[in-house]
Structures are given as structure tokens and as C-alpha cells.
């Protein structure tokens, strides 16, 4: 056991307890009624950074929730790593599908996590992974081994698309100036096979409203004579894909980056078993765009999915009503070449065009962001590869992610530096779902691996200078 491993071992219970305290706070950014809890969480994150030995700790106001800043500048001639994370979480709904309360962290053993996993909303996305960085720098400062400068940007709006962060980072560009950006808000293949996320999909998120009559109607008196918005909306949604599950919006694929056969071959080297994938999800058969594998469909191909749909009466018992309105929330995951604003407009134009005259349609854009790719020849990527190689028995595999972190592409534009995505979660961790959890092995292994990134990045930076 080396010094770093010994430090983690001695402090592991404290690390876990501190994380649990953070997870108890329902910092839900999608619901404005949780604003006090978001502010409380920002305050606790700031305290944790200060306790870890960071300097200049601030809760900087933004147009939305505050951004927590901290730094540890040891020598201005050395490179600076900017650590980005977020303290907000997704809503916990549906609450009744949780085995334990979402904001009462509970450690349980599972088949995948025999050492235990912490079950709570935000455990993996992103409080657990963000907190690893605070504990890693605590070790480096406590042992006087920090090899480079480090800054932190921990925000509170990532789960709603970071609407305030674009203007914020432009206004504070000098404060957050860096040589590389490090994020742990992604995952890896397994606890024995690490991977480095080489890209993220972009996002266009919209909400649609279909309106029929000017009020809810008696379905016996008016049914069959007046358009039912729920029926109409359902039919319109079915027109968004063809029989091959390809998106039908005109112009949607015009600028999509198509993988070469070589790239598809490299991607296929990642360990994957379709039968195990289906079994884990309790599905009999996968479904997606014809001509592509499951890994390709879920990471490098654009998608369109209905995330929620509602209207009419959904309470207990029966109410024979023909609703006035129906709604749906729809997300489109985008790939390199697709501009989110353009895609949003294409969707809007098409969705309005397929509506019958018996209803009125409104499309409300929510948020979006461009796709991002990390250059594998960058010193940041090489440093991450070396770091994983030191703490895992297998070397990491490059792997694109199907998820989105909308602000990452903007980081590239503003800071002109690369983003390195060192995630330690697993696909099975149920992020955004009931029973979200994060393995204790993953939590501690992240704390162990991050210091090596700083070391190798600094060494490579000096060699490259």
C-alpha cells in the first residue's frame, strides 16, 4: 500500500460521511422551490474546498445559481488544471420506485458492487464524482505533493442545461483561465476495464403543446366530433421516425459526421455483449436505427426521444374528459456537425407542418449544446491514459459517450483548451433514474487516480514546452 492508498484507507469513512451529508440536500435545479437547498449545497461545497486547503474560495453570483470557485496556485510558471463539476441534481421522481428514500443515502452491496454502493440522488451524477476531486486535492495539499496549479468551477445548473454559464464564463474568462479542463461526470466500461470518454453528444431539448378546443369537453357529447389533442399529439410523435427508426425531420442528417469503417472497427473492440445488455434492462430485444450497432446507436448517432407526455385526466378512477391540451417533452441527442439551434428550428418547422388544422401547436425550446470530441493526441488525454494505467490492472479504452454536457463545447471556444473526461461511474448506476447509486470502489478509485493525472499532465506539459 503506497502513501496515497494509505491516506484513502485511513480517511475512507470520513470521506463517505462527508459525501453523504452533501447527498442529503435535495439540490434540484429543475424545480425553483428548491432554491434554498441549492444555495445551501453551494455553501457546503465551498466549505469542503476550503477545508481541503484551497484558497480564494468564493460563491460567485450568476444569472441563476451561484458558481463555486476555489484555487490552489503554487507556481504561475506551471500549468493550470480547471476542475469542472456540478452540485445540482435531477428530480427524484418517481419517488415510489426508489427502494430507499432518494435523499437519505444508504450503502448496500450489489452483484456489481460487492464492496457496497451508495444509493441516493446525485450519488454518481455528479456529487460523488465531483467530491472525488475535492478529496484528491486534499491529499495532495496535505502531503505537499501538488505538482501544478488547480482551479475549481462547481456550478448548480448543469441538469437544466447550464443556462447561466455561457455568459458567466465569458465574463470571468480570466479568472478561470487554464491549460486543460478535467471533468468526472461520465462513466467507464467496468470496474476492471477503465475507459476514457473521447466525446459527448450535443443536445436540443424542446417542449411541445397541442391545443384543441378552448376548454376540456365531455367525451360523450363531443368525442368523435372534436379533435382530441392527446390523440393528435400521439399521431404526430409517431411521424418523427420511419420504419427503420430513422428520424424523419427534413435536413436533420445534413451535417452529421459519419464514422469511417476504421473508426467503427476500433469502436467495436470495446467489450460488449448484447444478451447481457438486454438482460440488465429486462428487455427481450433492442431497438434502434437500422444499420448500426447498439454501441453506435447510443453514442455516435443522433437520436430523438420523448421524455415525458401528459394531458387530460390522470388521477385515480375515471373522468370522461376530452382534454383541451396535450404536452410532451422531447430531447434530441446530436453528433458532431449538428448545430443545436439549427436542429431546434428544423424540428419546430416540421412539427408544426404535420399538425392538422383542428389543433394549434406551440414548440418551446428549453436548452441545448454542441457535441464535443477530445483529441487523443493531446497531452491531457495521454495524462489520463497514464493515470488510469497506474491504478487499474488494465489500460483504458477510448470510448465515446451518448450523454451530453452542453457547456463543454463552449469551454473549448472560450478557453481554447481541451476537456478531459475522466469518469468513474458505470452504465448500471441508474443516473437520472430511481435507485441511482455509486460504487464505493469507484469513489475511492477515483480519488486514487486523479492525483496521477496532475502528475503526468505536468510532466508532459514540461516536455512539450
N, C-alpha and C positions, 0 to 999 in steps of 0.2 A: 504494500500500500504506500503510494507516494504521498507527498505533503498535501497536495490538492485533495486527493481521495480521503485522507485522514481528516482534513478540515470539514469536508462534507459529512463524513461519518459522525464526527463529534457534534455537529450542529444540525443534523438532519431533522430531528424532532422540532427544533426551534424554527427551522425553515418552513416545515409543514404547517406548524401552528400559525405562523405569520401569514402564510398564504391563505389558510382557512379563514382567518379574520378578514382578509380582503374579499374572499368569496362570499362572505355572509351579507355583504352590502349589495342590494339589488340595483346596480348602476345601469339601468335600462334606458338607452338613449332614444329609442323609438317612441317612448311614452313621456310626454312633458311633465306628467305628475311625479316622475322620479327625479326631477332636477335636484332636489336636496340631497338625494343619495349619490348622484353623480358628483356633486361638489364635495361631498364627504369622502368619496373614493379618491378624487384628485388630491385631497388633503392628505390622505393616508399614504398614497404613492409618494408624494413629496417627502413625507416623514421617513419612509423607508429608504429613499435615496440619500437623505441627509444622514440617517443612521449608518448607511453603508460607507460613508466617508466622502460622498460627493460634495462639491462646492456650488455656490451660486444657484441654489435650489429655488425655483420660482414656480408659481401657478400663474401663467400669463393669460390674461383675458383674450378671448377671441369673439367672433360674432355669435358663437354658440357656447359650447362648454370649454372650460379652461384647458390649456396645454401645459403639462408639467415639464419644466426644463431643469436640467442639472448637468454639471460637467465635472471633469477631473483633468485639468490641463497640467501636464508635468514638464513639457518642453515644446515650445512653439515650432521647433525645427523638426519635430516628429510628426508622423501622420495622425489624423483625427478620424476616429470612427464615430458615426452617428447611429445610435441605437433607437429604432422606432418601435413603438408598441401602442396598444390602446387599453384603456381601463373600462370602457363601456362594454356591455354585453347585449345579447339578443333577448327578446322577451322569452319567458319560460313556458308560454302556452304550447300545447295544452297541459295544464298542471296535473290533471288526473292521470296522465300517462307516466308520470315520474314515480319510480319506486320509493324514493326518499325525497323530501322537500328540496326544491332546487337551490334554495339559499340557506340550507343547513348542511354544509359539507360533510360527507360521510365517506370513510375509507372502507372499501370492500375488495376482496380478492375475486378475480375472474380467471377464466381459462387463458386469456391473452395476457393478463396482468397478475401472475401468481404472487407477486410481491405486494399487490394491492394497487388500487386506483382511487383517486379522489373524485367522488361524484358531486357535481354542483354546476350550475350555470356559470360559464366563464372559466371553468377549470382548465380547459385546453385552449379555448378561444376567448380572450387571449391572456387572461390574468396569470395563469400558470406559466405560460411560456414567457410572458413579459417579466414575471418575477424572477425567472432563472437569471436574467441579465443583471438584476439588482444584486442577487446573491453572488454571482460570479465576480462582479467588480468589488463587492465587499471583501471577498477572499484576496483579490489582487492588491487592494489598498492595504488591507490588514497585514499582509506579508511583504509589502513594499516590492511587488513584482509587476506592477502595471507597466507594460512596455511602450505604451502610446497614449495619446490623448483620447478621451471618450466624452461624448455628449449624449444626452438623452432627450428624446421627444416622445412623450407619452400623451396621447390625445384621448378625447372622450366622445368621438362621433363616428368612428370607423364603421360601426354596424348600421349606420344610416347614410353611408357614402361619403363621409368626411366633408360635408358641405361648406364648412368654415375654413378648412385647412389650406385651400388653394390661395386665398388672399392672405392668410396668416403667414405662410412660409415665404411668400413674396415680400411681405412687409418686414419679416425677420430673417431674411436670407443670410445676412452677415453673421448673425448670432449662431445659426445652425450650419454654417459653412463646414464642409467635411471633405474627406478623401474617399470615403466609402460609407455606404449605409447598410446596417445589419438589422435584419428583421427575423424574428421567430414567430410567425403567425401562419405557418404551413405545416406539412407533415413529412413523414418518411415512410418507406415501404414497410418495414417491420422493425422489431427490436433487435433483430440480428442482422438485418440488411438496411443500413442507412442510405439515404438518398439526399441529393441537393436539388431543390426546386429551381429549374432553369427558366421558368416562365410562368406568367399568370394570364388568365383570360381577362378581357375587359368586360364592361357591363353597361347595359341600358335597362333601366327599371321604370316601368310605367304603371299607371292605374287607369282603368277604363270604366266609364259609366254609360250605361244604356238606359234611356228613359222612354217609356211608352206613354200611357195615359197620365193625366195630371194628378191622379191620386190612386191609391190602392182600390181595387174593384172586387165586387162579389164574383167569384169564379163561376157560379151558376148562371148569373144574369148576363155576364159579359164574356165568359170563356168561349173561345171559338170565333168570336167576332172582333176582338181587340187584341193587338199584338201583346204577347207576354214577354217582357224584357229578359227573363231568365231563359226562356226557350230560344229567343233570338240570339242572346249572348253565347249560349252553348253552341248553336249552329255556326256562329262567326268564329269561335275558337277552333272548331273542327276544320275550318278552312285555312288555318295557319300552317298546316302540314299536309303534304301529299301522301300517297300510299307507301312511298319509300321513306317516310319520315324526314323528308327534306322540307325546309321552310319555304313557303310559297310567296313571301313578300318580294315583289319585283325589285331587283337591284341589291338584294340582301347579300348575295355572294360575290358581287362585282370585284371587290378588292381583297378577298380572303386569301391569305397566304396558304398555299398548298404544299404539304410536305413532299420532299423528294423520296424516291424509293429507298435511298440510302438512309435518310432520316427515319423512315418508317421501320426499316430493318433494325436500326440502333434502338429505337424505342421498344421494339418487340423483345429485346433482350431482358427487359425488366421481368422479374418473376411474377407470374400471374396465372391463376387457374380459374377459368370461368365457372366451373362447378362449385368451387369454394366461395366465390363471389356471390353466386345465386343463393347458396345455402345460408350465407351470413345475412342476407336480406330477406330470406324466406320467400323467394320468387321462383317460379317454375321455369321462366325463360326471360332472357334480357331483351330489350327493345331499343332500337336507335336507328340512326341514319344508315341506309343500306350502303354497303361497300367499305365500311370502316369497322375496326375492332372496338371492343369496349373501352380499352385504354385510350384509343384515339378519340372516340366519341366524347369521353369525359374529360378531355384535357386540351386537345388541339383543334377541335371542330366547334363551330358556333352552334348555339342551341337557343331554343325558345321554350319557356315553361310557364305554366300558370301556377302561381304561388299561393293564390287564395281566390275564392269565388263565393259570392253571397248575394242575398236578396230575398224579399218576401218574408214568410214566417218560418222561423227555425226553432221556436220554443217547444215546450212539452205539449203533447196532444196534437190536435188538428185545428187548423184555421183555413177555411176555404177562401183564399185570397188570390187575386190576380195582381201581382205587385206592380207598382209604378216604376221601380228602378231595379237594376241589377248591376253588380260591380265585379271586377276581377283585378287582381294584381299580377302583372306579367313581367318576367325577367328574361333578358336575352344576354347570354354569355358570348363575348366577342373574342376574336383572334386577331393577331397582327394584320394590319391592312384595313381593318374596320374602324371607322370613326363613330363614337357613341352618339354624337349629336346628329350625324347623318342617318344612322340606323334608327334613332328615335323618330326622326321626321319620316323616313320611309315606312316605318310601322304605322305611324299616325295616318298618313295618306292612304295606305292600303286598308287599314281597319275601318276608317270612315267610308271608304269606297264600297265595301262589301255589305254595309248595313242597308236593310230595306227602308223604304220611305216611311214605314209605320213606326219607326223609332228615331230618336236622336242620340248621337254618340259624342262623348267627350273623352279625350285622351289627356291625362295629366302626367307629364314627366316627373319622376322623382329624383334619381341620381344616376350617375354613370362614370365610366372611366375607360381609358385605353388599355389594351393588352401590353404586356412587357416581357422582354426576353433578357436574360442575364448572359453576357458573353463568357463562354467557358475558357477563353484565353486570358481573361482579366486576372490580375493578381488577387483580387478579392475571392474569386471562385477557387483559385488554386490554394489560397489560405484555408478556405472552408474544407476543401478536399483533404488537406493535410491534417486539419483539426479532427475531423471525423475518423481519419485513418489511425490516429493515435489513441482514441478512446473506444473504438469498436473493433471487433475481430475482422470484419470485412470492410473493404474500401467502399466509399459511397458511389451510387449510381446516379447519373444525371436524369432528372425526370420532370417534365412539365406538369403544372398543376391546373386543374379545372376551375379553381377558385379565383376570386378577384380581390385585389387590394387597390382600389381605384386611385389612391394617391401616389402609387409607386411610379407610374409613368410621368407624373408631374415632378417628382423628385429628380428624375433624370433631366428634365428640361430646365429646372431652376438651379440645381446644384452641379450639373454636369459630372456627376459621379455615378458609379454603378451601385445597384442594390443587390445584396447577397441574402438569399432566403434560406436560412438555416432552421428548418422546422424539426420538431421532435415529437409531434403528435402522430396518431395513426388514423387511418380512414375509419376504423371501428370506434373512434372516440365519441361519436354521436354529437359533433358540434352542431349547433342550431337546432338540435332535436331534444326530446325528453331524454333524461338519463345521460347527459353529457358527462364525460369523465376524462381523467388524465392519469396515466400510469405513474406511480412513484418512481419506477425505474427511469422513465422518460424525463421526469422532472429533475432527478438528481444527475442523470447522464448529461442533460443539457447544461447544468451548472458546471459539470466537469469539462465539457467540450469547449464552451465559449472562451475560456482563457487561452486555449491553444490557438483560436482564431486570431486573437490580438497579437500573440507572439509571432505567428507565421506571417500575418499581414505586415507587421512592422519589419520583419526580416526581408520579405520580398520587396517592400517599398524602398528600403535602403539599397537593395541590389539594383532596383530599377531606376533609382535616382541618377 
